[in-house]
Amino acid sequence: MTQPLASLRKSLACAYPAAAAETIALGAPSLDRRLGGGILRAALHEAYAETAADAPAATGFALALARRALAGAEKPLLWARPEALTAESGAPYPPGLADIGIDPATVAFIRVRDAKEALQAGAEAGRCATVGATLIELFGETRAYDLTASRRLALAAAAAGAPIFVSRVGASPAPSAAASRWLVRAAPSRALAANAPGSAAFTVFLLRQRGGAAGHEWRVEWNRDRGAFEDRTFDASSLSGPVASLPVGGTPGESAPQRAGRKFG
């Protein structure tokens, strides 16, 4: 039976004592200031993509967060992924992981049948103190990921002291035990010499932050050399891709924060 929200909040407060309040800085000053230093380490975090086209961005953002969590720790990343996602968007690409700063040899990749198995694998891995971070990918609306399932993940992360990241595509954010929730879209990158593609760039909107302010949008780049995010104000003349994207499920001219607040608020 689903636990009442008030009771859930009380149990989560017990699961996050002051000693477990360590944060992971993201590297971009504007982000870290807004987050009060960074995201909680011993916690569950969610990255959402509105459309399948932004799925790589949401997963890439979650992987970059995992890279920050793994810095200085000789522990593996566990990545749980339903088979349907591999058929939909392809298998994880080792050179891409290396470009983020994650050694593919340190990733324990688990291919499962469905969302239920992915959540089960993630929860079991999250309880293991030898795992540095856990990533669970989910596609579409799934009843398996409910308030109770998210609570299990949050408690597992708290017990092991390592973050669990859930990347969701084509699903509407719902009440959960996540400490932070992000809406992620791909952003144009700054072109390098000879108009070569630049660093990975993201538009991220903070939908929820436990105990803090949400409702803010940033454009950031991932600096592969520093293993950190950087604030970016893009100059249209230096971009290697389209400057503006068409609205998704909104009114032309409506900003991303307005759409996110209306759709996911």
ROBA-755287 format. One record per residue (C-alpha): residue in one letter; residue number from 0; y, z, x. Coordinates in steps of 0.05 Angstrom, whole numbers. Layout:
REM residues N
<r vexza="A" pami="NUM" north="Y" up="Z" east="X"/>
...
REM end
This chain:
REM residues 265
<r vexza="M" pami="0" north="0" up="0" east="0"/>
<r vexza="T" pami="1" north="69" up="-17" east="26"/>
<r vexza="Q" pami="2" north="107" up="44" east="51"/>
<r vexza="P" pami="3" north="173" up="59" east="16"/>
<r vexza="L" pami="4" north="234" up="36" east="57"/>
<r vexza="A" pami="5" north="262" up="107" east="65"/>
<r vexza="S" pami="6" north="195" up="132" east="91"/>
<r vexza="L" pami="7" north="190" up="72" east="138"/>
<r vexza="R" pami="8" north="258" up="86" east="168"/>
<r vexza="K" pami="9" north="239" up="159" east="178"/>
<r vexza="S" pami="10" north="174" up="141" east="214"/>
<r vexza="L" pami="11" north="210" up="90" east="258"/>
<r vexza="A" pami="12" north="262" up="142" east="277"/>
<r vexza="C" pami="13" north="205" up="186" east="302"/>
<r vexza="A" pami="14" north="175" up="127" east="340"/>
<r vexza="Y" pami="15" north="239" up="114" east="378"/>
<r vexza="P" pami="16" north="257" up="180" east="414"/>
<r vexza="A" pami="17" north="317" up="183" east="459"/>
<r vexza="A" pami="18" north="273" up="170" east="520"/>
<r vexza="A" pami="19" north="252" up="103" east="490"/>
<r vexza="A" pami="20" north="324" up="79" east="480"/>
<r vexza="E" pami="21" north="323" up="38" east="544"/>
<r vexza="T" pami="22" north="356" up="-30" east="535"/>
<r vexza="I" pami="23" north="345" up="-99" east="564"/>
<r vexza="A" pami="24" north="411" up="-132" east="583"/>
<r vexza="L" pami="25" north="414" up="-206" east="567"/>
<r vexza="G" pami="26" north="464" up="-222" east="622"/>
<r vexza="A" pami="27" north="520" up="-253" east="581"/>
<r vexza="P" pami="28" north="576" up="-201" east="579"/>
<r vexza="S" pami="29" north="598" up="-217" east="507"/>
<r vexza="L" pami="30" north="527" up="-209" east="482"/>
<r vexza="D" pami="31" north="513" up="-145" east="520"/>
<r vexza="R" pami="32" north="578" up="-113" east="497"/>
<r vexza="R" pami="33" north="562" up="-128" east="424"/>
<r vexza="L" pami="34" north="491" up="-102" east="432"/>
<r vexza="G" pami="35" north="514" up="-38" east="466"/>
<r vexza="G" pami="36" north="482" up="-57" east="532"/>
<r vexza="G" pami="37" north="425" up="-101" east="508"/>
<r vexza="I" pami="38" north="365" up="-102" east="462"/>
<r vexza="L" pami="39" north="318" up="-43" east="457"/>
<r vexza="R" pami="40" north="259" up="-49" east="503"/>
<r vexza="A" pami="41" north="207" up="-10" east="463"/>
<r vexza="A" pami="42" north="219" up="-49" east="399"/>
<r vexza="L" pami="43" north="204" up="-110" east="355"/>
<r vexza="H" pami="44" north="253" up="-169" east="356"/>
<r vexza="E" pami="45" north="254" up="-232" east="314"/>
<r vexza="A" pami="46" north="280" up="-302" east="328"/>
<r vexza="Y" pami="47" north="286" up="-350" east="269"/>
<r vexza="A" pami="48" north="293" up="-426" east="267"/>
<r vexza="E" pami="49" north="319" up="-457" east="203"/>
<r vexza="T" pami="50" north="282" up="-522" east="214"/>
<r vexza="A" pami="51" north="223" up="-548" east="255"/>
<r vexza="A" pami="52" north="273" up="-585" east="299"/>
<r vexza="D" pami="53" north="299" up="-518" east="324"/>
<r vexza="A" pami="54" north="230" up="-488" east="334"/>
<r vexza="P" pami="55" north="232" up="-500" east="410"/>
<r vexza="A" pami="56" north="300" up="-466" east="413"/>
<r vexza="A" pami="57" north="275" up="-404" east="376"/>
<r vexza="T" pami="58" north="213" up="-399" east="419"/>
<r vexza="G" pami="59" north="253" up="-414" east="482"/>
<r vexza="F" pami="60" north="303" up="-360" east="465"/>
<r vexza="A" pami="61" north="246" up="-310" east="454"/>
<r vexza="L" pami="62" north="213" up="-331" east="520"/>
<r vexza="A" pami="63" north="279" up="-321" east="556"/>
<r vexza="L" pami="64" north="284" up="-251" east="526"/>
<r vexza="A" pami="65" north="213" up="-238" east="550"/>
<r vexza="R" pami="66" north="232" up="-263" east="619"/>
<r vexza="R" pami="67" north="288" up="-211" east="620"/>
<r vexza="A" pami="68" north="239" up="-157" east="598"/>
<r vexza="L" pami="69" north="189" up="-176" east="652"/>
<r vexza="A" pami="70" north="239" up="-175" east="709"/>
<r vexza="G" pami="71" north="215" up="-130" east="765"/>
<r vexza="A" pami="72" north="150" up="-114" east="729"/>
<r vexza="E" pami="73" north="84" up="-143" east="753"/>
<r vexza="K" pami="74" north="56" up="-147" east="683"/>
<r vexza="P" pami="75" north="34" up="-207" east="641"/>
<r vexza="L" pami="76" north="63" up="-238" east="579"/>
<r vexza="L" pami="77" north="15" up="-245" east="521"/>
<r vexza="W" pami="78" north="29" up="-305" east="476"/>
<r vexza="A" pami="79" north="-7" up="-310" east="409"/>
<r vexza="R" pami="80" north="-2" up="-377" east="371"/>
<r vexza="P" pami="81" north="-37" up="-405" east="310"/>
<r vexza="E" pami="82" north="-74" up="-470" east="321"/>
<r vexza="A" pami="83" north="-31" up="-505" east="268"/>
<r vexza="L" pami="84" north="30" up="-497" east="312"/>
<r vexza="T" pami="85" north="-4" up="-533" east="370"/>
<r vexza="A" pami="86" north="-21" up="-590" east="323"/>
<r vexza="E" pami="87" north="51" up="-590" east="296"/>
<r vexza="S" pami="88" north="92" up="-585" east="360"/>
<r vexza="G" pami="89" north="44" up="-590" east="418"/>
<r vexza="A" pami="90" north="15" up="-540" east="468"/>
<r vexza="P" pami="91" north="57" up="-495" east="513"/>
<r vexza="Y" pami="92" north="82" up="-533" east="574"/>
<r vexza="P" pami="93" north="72" up="-496" east="640"/>
<r vexza="P" pami="94" north="130" up="-531" east="677"/>
<r vexza="G" pami="95" north="175" up="-509" east="620"/>
<r vexza="L" pami="96" north="153" up="-437" east="628"/>
<r vexza="A" pami="97" north="167" up="-442" east="703"/>
<r vexza="D" pami="98" north="236" up="-470" east="688"/>
<r vexza="I" pami="99" north="251" up="-408" east="647"/>
<r vexza="G" pami="100" north="227" up="-365" east="705"/>
<r vexza="I" pami="101" north="159" up="-345" east="679"/>
<r vexza="D" pami="102" north="99" up="-359" east="723"/>
<r vexza="P" pami="103" north="48" up="-395" east="678"/>
<r vexza="A" pami="104" north="-7" up="-358" east="716"/>
<r vexza="T" pami="105" north="20" up="-292" east="688"/>
<r vexza="V" pami="106" north="16" up="-315" east="615"/>
<r vexza="A" pami="107" north="-45" up="-296" east="573"/>
<r vexza="F" pami="108" north="-45" up="-349" east="520"/>
<r vexza="I" pami="109" north="-85" up="-334" east="457"/>
<r vexza="R" pami="110" north="-98" up="-390" east="407"/>
<r vexza="V" pami="111" north="-116" up="-362" east="338"/>
<r vexza="R" pami="112" north="-134" up="-391" east="270"/>
<r vexza="D" pami="113" north="-77" up="-365" east="228"/>
<r vexza="A" pami="114" north="-17" up="-318" east="222"/>
<r vexza="K" pami="115" north="-61" up="-258" east="206"/>
<r vexza="E" pami="116" north="-100" up="-266" east="270"/>
<r vexza="A" pami="117" north="-36" up="-278" east="310"/>
<r vexza="L" pami="118" north="-7" up="-213" east="284"/>
<r vexza="Q" pami="119" north="-71" up="-175" east="297"/>
<r vexza="A" pami="120" north="-74" up="-201" east="369"/>
<r vexza="G" pami="121" north="-1" up="-185" east="380"/>
<r vexza="A" pami="122" north="-8" up="-114" east="353"/>
<r vexza="E" pami="123" north="-69" up="-100" east="397"/>
<r vexza="A" pami="124" north="-35" up="-129" east="459"/>
<r vexza="G" pami="125" north="29" up="-92" east="443"/>
<r vexza="R" pami="126" north="-7" up="-25" east="447"/>
<r vexza="C" pami="127" north="-32" up="-41" east="517"/>
<r vexza="A" pami="128" north="10" up="-10" east="572"/>
<r vexza="T" pami="129" north="-11" up="-64" east="621"/>
<r vexza="V" pami="130" north="24" up="-119" east="580"/>
<r vexza="G" pami="131" north="97" up="-129" east="598"/>
<r vexza="A" pami="132" north="117" up="-166" east="534"/>
<r vexza="T" pami="133" north="85" up="-200" east="474"/>
<r vexza="L" pami="134" north="106" up="-264" east="438"/>
<r vexza="I" pami="135" north="78" up="-282" east="369"/>
<r vexza="E" pami="136" north="94" up="-350" east="339"/>
<r vexza="L" pami="137" north="91" up="-360" east="263"/>
<r vexza="F" pami="138" north="103" up="-422" east="222"/>
<r vexza="G" pami="139" north="128" up="-424" east="150"/>
<r vexza="E" pami="140" north="129" up="-370" east="97"/>
<r vexza="T" pami="141" north="69" up="-325" east="107"/>
<r vexza="R" pami="142" north="49" up="-265" east="67"/>
<r vexza="A" pami="143" north="13" up="-236" east="128"/>
<r vexza="Y" pami="144" north="80" up="-218" east="160"/>
<r vexza="D" pami="145" north="107" up="-165" east="113"/>
<r vexza="L" pami="146" north="142" up="-98" east="120"/>
<r vexza="T" pami="147" north="76" up="-64" east="136"/>
<r vexza="A" pami="148" north="56" up="-115" east="189"/>
<r vexza="S" pami="149" north="124" up="-111" east="223"/>
<r vexza="R" pami="150" north="119" up="-35" east="223"/>
<r vexza="R" pami="151" north="52" up="-39" east="260"/>
<r vexza="L" pami="152" north="84" up="-84" east="312"/>
<r vexza="A" pami="153" north="145" up="-38" east="319"/>
<r vexza="L" pami="154" north="102" up="23" east="328"/>
<r vexza="A" pami="155" north="58" up="-14" east="379"/>
<r vexza="A" pami="156" north="119" up="-33" east="419"/>
<r vexza="A" pami="157" north="145" up="38" east="417"/>
<r vexza="A" pami="158" north="79" up="67" east="439"/>
<r vexza="A" pami="159" north="71" up="20" east="499"/>
<r vexza="G" pami="160" north="145" up="17" east="517"/>
<r vexza="A" pami="161" north="146" up="-59" east="519"/>
<r vexza="P" pami="162" north="179" up="-108" east="471"/>
<r vexza="I" pami="163" north="145" up="-152" east="420"/>
<r vexza="F" pami="164" north="179" up="-217" east="400"/>
<r vexza="V" pami="165" north="164" up="-256" east="337"/>
<r vexza="S" pami="166" north="187" up="-328" east="333"/>
<r vexza="R" pami="167" north="189" up="-356" east="262"/>
<r vexza="V" pami="168" north="201" up="-427" east="240"/>
<r vexza="G" pami="169" north="216" up="-450" east="169"/>
<r vexza="A" pami="170" north="216" up="-381" east="139"/>
<r vexza="S" pami="171" north="270" up="-338" east="107"/>
<r vexza="P" pami="172" north="284" up="-271" east="141"/>
<r vexza="A" pami="173" north="260" up="-213" east="99"/>
<r vexza="P" pami="174" north="263" up="-137" east="107"/>
<r vexza="S" pami="175" north="224" up="-115" east="168"/>
<r vexza="A" pami="176" north="221" up="-62" east="222"/>
<r vexza="A" pami="177" north="253" up="-108" east="274"/>
<r vexza="A" pami="178" north="307" up="-76" east="317"/>
<r vexza="S" pami="179" north="343" up="-143" east="322"/>
<r vexza="R" pami="180" north="339" up="-209" east="285"/>
<r vexza="W" pami="181" north="369" up="-274" east="310"/>
<r vexza="L" pami="182" north="381" up="-343" east="280"/>
<r vexza="V" pami="183" north="373" up="-393" east="337"/>
<r vexza="R" pami="184" north="393" up="-466" east="341"/>
<r vexza="A" pami="185" north="392" up="-515" east="399"/>
<r vexza="A" pami="186" north="461" up="-530" east="428"/>
<r vexza="P" pami="187" north="485" up="-588" east="471"/>
<r vexza="S" pami="188" north="479" up="-573" east="546"/>
<r vexza="R" pami="189" north="530" up="-589" east="599"/>
<r vexza="A" pami="190" north="510" up="-652" east="637"/>
<r vexza="L" pami="191" north="493" up="-646" east="711"/>
<r vexza="A" pami="192" north="506" up="-699" east="764"/>
<r vexza="A" pami="193" north="489" up="-770" east="743"/>
<r vexza="N" pami="194" north="490" up="-746" east="671"/>
<r vexza="A" pami="195" north="424" up="-709" east="680"/>
<r vexza="P" pami="196" north="406" up="-657" east="626"/>
<r vexza="G" pami="197" north="436" up="-589" east="639"/>
<r vexza="S" pami="198" north="411" up="-519" east="629"/>
<r vexza="A" pami="199" north="380" up="-499" east="563"/>
<r vexza="A" pami="200" north="434" up="-481" east="514"/>
<r vexza="F" pami="201" north="431" up="-441" east="449"/>
<r vexza="T" pami="202" north="474" up="-424" east="390"/>
<r vexza="V" pami="203" north="451" up="-354" east="369"/>
<r vexza="F" pami="204" north="473" up="-315" east="308"/>
<r vexza="L" pami="205" north="458" up="-240" east="305"/>
<r vexza="L" pami="206" north="432" up="-229" east="234"/>
<r vexza="R" pami="207" north="412" up="-156" east="244"/>
<r vexza="Q" pami="208" north="417" up="-101" east="296"/>
<r vexza="R" pami="209" north="389" up="-32" east="282"/>
<r vexza="G" pami="210" north="444" up="20" east="288"/>
<r vexza="G" pami="211" north="496" up="-32" east="308"/>
<r vexza="A" pami="212" north="542" up="-87" east="285"/>
<r vexza="A" pami="213" north="514" up="-155" east="267"/>
<r vexza="G" pami="214" north="543" up="-220" east="240"/>
<r vexza="H" pami="215" north="568" up="-253" east="304"/>
<r vexza="E" pami="216" north="554" up="-320" east="336"/>
<r vexza="W" pami="217" north="551" up="-341" east="409"/>
<r vexza="R" pami="218" north="539" up="-403" east="449"/>
<r vexza="V" pami="219" north="500" up="-387" east="512"/>
<r vexza="E" pami="220" north="464" up="-422" east="569"/>
<r vexza="W" pami="221" north="402" up="-399" east="605"/>
<r vexza="N" pami="222" north="414" up="-395" east="680"/>
<r vexza="R" pami="223" north="345" up="-408" east="710"/>
<r vexza="D" pami="224" north="366" up="-384" east="779"/>
<r vexza="R" pami="225" north="393" up="-317" east="756"/>
<r vexza="G" pami="226" north="342" up="-309" east="700"/>
<r vexza="A" pami="227" north="399" up="-291" east="653"/>
<r vexza="F" pami="228" north="441" up="-317" east="596"/>
<r vexza="E" pami="229" north="513" up="-338" east="608"/>
<r vexza="D" pami="230" north="571" up="-344" east="560"/>
<r vexza="R" pami="231" north="593" up="-416" east="549"/>
<r vexza="T" pami="232" north="652" up="-449" east="514"/>
<r vexza="F" pami="233" north="633" up="-522" east="513"/>
<r vexza="D" pami="234" north="679" up="-578" east="532"/>
<r vexza="A" pami="235" north="660" up="-639" east="490"/>
<r vexza="S" pami="236" north="672" up="-686" east="549"/>
<r vexza="S" pami="237" north="619" up="-651" east="591"/>
<r vexza="L" pami="238" north="562" up="-647" east="541"/>
<r vexza="S" pami="239" north="498" up="-685" east="551"/>
<r vexza="G" pami="240" north="480" up="-686" east="477"/>
<r vexza="P" pami="241" north="513" up="-691" east="408"/>
<r vexza="V" pami="242" north="573" up="-646" east="400"/>
<r vexza="A" pami="243" north="564" up="-629" east="327"/>
<r vexza="S" pami="244" north="502" up="-623" east="284"/>
<r vexza="L" pami="245" north="498" up="-637" east="209"/>
<r vexza="P" pami="246" north="498" up="-576" east="164"/>
<r vexza="V" pami="247" north="429" up="-553" east="141"/>
<r vexza="G" pami="248" north="425" up="-529" east="70"/>
<r vexza="G" pami="249" north="499" up="-517" east="65"/>
<r vexza="T" pami="250" north="566" up="-548" east="47"/>
<r vexza="P" pami="251" north="595" up="-599" east="96"/>
<r vexza="G" pami="252" north="645" up="-562" east="140"/>
<r vexza="E" pami="253" north="613" up="-495" east="127"/>
<r vexza="S" pami="254" north="603" up="-455" east="191"/>
<r vexza="A" pami="255" north="536" up="-429" east="216"/>
<r vexza="P" pami="256" north="556" up="-356" east="205"/>
<r vexza="Q" pami="257" north="577" up="-373" east="133"/>
<r vexza="R" pami="258" north="511" up="-408" east="120"/>
<r vexza="A" pami="259" north="471" up="-352" east="152"/>
<r vexza="G" pami="260" north="508" up="-298" east="115"/>
<r vexza="R" pami="261" north="499" up="-334" east="49"/>
<r vexza="K" pami="262" north="427" up="-354" east="59"/>
<r vexza="F" pami="263" north="400" up="-295" east="97"/>
<r vexza="G" pami="264" north="448" up="-238" east="79"/>
REM end
